[in-house]
Amino acid sequence: MPASVTEEELLLGFGGVSEPSVQGATGTGQRGLLRRRCVAAAASGLALAAVALCAVSLRGVSHGGGHASAADESLAAIGLDANSTEGVVSINGGNGTDVNHTEDATSTNGSSGAHIGERAGTPKKDEQAGAAHRQGKAHREGHDKADADGHNNDKKAKFDPKKPWLTRRGSFFVIGDWGYDPIAHWKTINNGTCQKAIAKKMLDHMEALGDVRFVLNLGDSFYPDGVKSKDDPQWERKWRNVYDKKLRSVPWYSVYGNHDYHKDPCACSPDPNDCAQINGNVSDLDYFVMPNHTWYQEHPDLGVEIIGMDLNKYMKGWNHDLEAHAQVFEDCNWSPCKEKCLQYSNERAGRSFDLFFERTKASSAKNLLVMSHYPTDYFSSAEFFLTALSDNSTHNILYFGAHRHNTDQWSTFSTSPNENWVVGGGGGYSCDGPQQGFVVGEIYHDYSIHTYNMLVDYDTCCISPATSTTTVPPWAK
């Protein structure tokens, strides 16, 4: 093993971990950069092989300047002895150091929730991360058996409190805007090929992880008008026939999207029993699990609580000039009862906020997984909500929205020091950007959660130009 590793090699070995994505690490110059990348590698669950590269790099950078103690300190911070490589394994489960094969988890900039500027994203870095997904040698395909074995070995490894990233308690998927219809879709999506490719990638990664516990489904599950009942043939055609039975063997915790309401009876009824998608029986996996319009579900063994919110009132939130009283559920125009629909959407948003604040006070979970159909940049008129999503004094809050048809962290309003994603690139309607796919959350033994996106190839999903709205919103420029 060489005495030092170049920055280029580190970037390759780390899959593009960027300096701004590391929080709490200190240092300046090349040594500081390497040190921060060491901590980033450990914090994101990167294999010890890459962390070992950090050890060598820090010693190599430090040897001429008397910084050996700083290197040792940095290694100690990530649970490694500077003079030992005990326990170092390659990412694919073999022996030794493999710098050409890294986790997808580290190829997504901003996965730690770090953004540049208040309410701003990092489009340039996200594009670089996407390039790493598509082009880098390190891109891991979920169906790679060796990688799957590596994941399983990690999951079963004996827990070491100094290295909590070595073992997982479980994992989950997040997806939205996937309910492709062959007639009603935008011209930038590549027919049903995209949805099916994402479904296949989900299955492959589920098998690789071996411990997926649930799917967070963010709505717009049935384009263009939702389902009318639990007997609607679209359940079979657009969900069961697309997503493998194994993917449906875990709960799909769900919320309503705007399209889901068009012909659903509960657009015109306050009674949840009238709703085509609502199902409170967690054991009934023939349908989504959604006990009400707004709901919560605890998973104490994972240290998480899920909060589902109906915020369709904020459908026009893309217009940041609108004040709260002017926010209305625009798609009530498609329902047979516009006035009732508007009334119920207002009430459901109010109950959703009430439940959210109740659970932030009452929940004992370390992590709150909060979901609605809309990304954070739709809530400029609900600043109180954005402020609460950014509060990590009691819980780590991960927020997931959809509606915009891309899967990224750069186009949303920041909720730092917490995280949020837009996960609307499910392949159902259009490409509002080049990143189509889903998000993975891995829950480690210390209850920390690492999220990253899994993307399909651009050409599989998108027909140029890959946008029906805008790729880079004004607040991210």
Secondary structure as UniProt FT lines:
FT   HELIX           7..14
FT   HELIX           19..21
FT   HELIX           29..43
FT   TURN            44..45
FT   HELIX           48..62
FT   TURN            63..66
FT   HELIX           68..77
FT   TURN            78..79
FT   TURN            82..83
FT   TURN            86..87
FT   TURN            91..92
FT   TURN            99..100
FT   HELIX           104..107
FT   TURN            109..112
FT   TURN            118..119
FT   HELIX           123..135
FT   TURN            137..138
FT   TURN            142..143
FT   HELIX           145..156
FT   TURN            161..162
FT   HELIX           164..166
FT   STRAND          168..175
FT   TURN            187..188
FT   TURN            191..192
FT   HELIX           193..209
FT   STRAND          212..217
FT   TURN            223..225
FT   TURN            230..231
FT   HELIX           235..240
FT   TURN            241..242
FT   TURN            245..246
FT   HELIX           247..249
FT   STRAND          252..254
FT   HELIX           259..261
FT   HELIX           265..267
FT   HELIX           272..274
FT   TURN            282..283
FT   TURN            285..286
FT   STRAND          289..290
FT   STRAND          295..299
FT   HELIX           300..302
FT   STRAND          304..308
FT   HELIX           312..314
FT   TURN            315..318
FT   TURN            320..321
FT   HELIX           324..326
FT   HELIX           330..334
FT   HELIX           338..362
FT   STRAND          367..371
FT   HELIX           376..378
FT   TURN            380..381
FT   HELIX           383..389
FT   STRAND          396..401
FT   STRAND          407..408
FT   TURN            416..417
FT   STRAND          419..423
FT   STRAND          437..444
FT   TURN            445..446
FT   STRAND          449..455
FT   HELIX           458..461
FT   HELIX           474..476
//
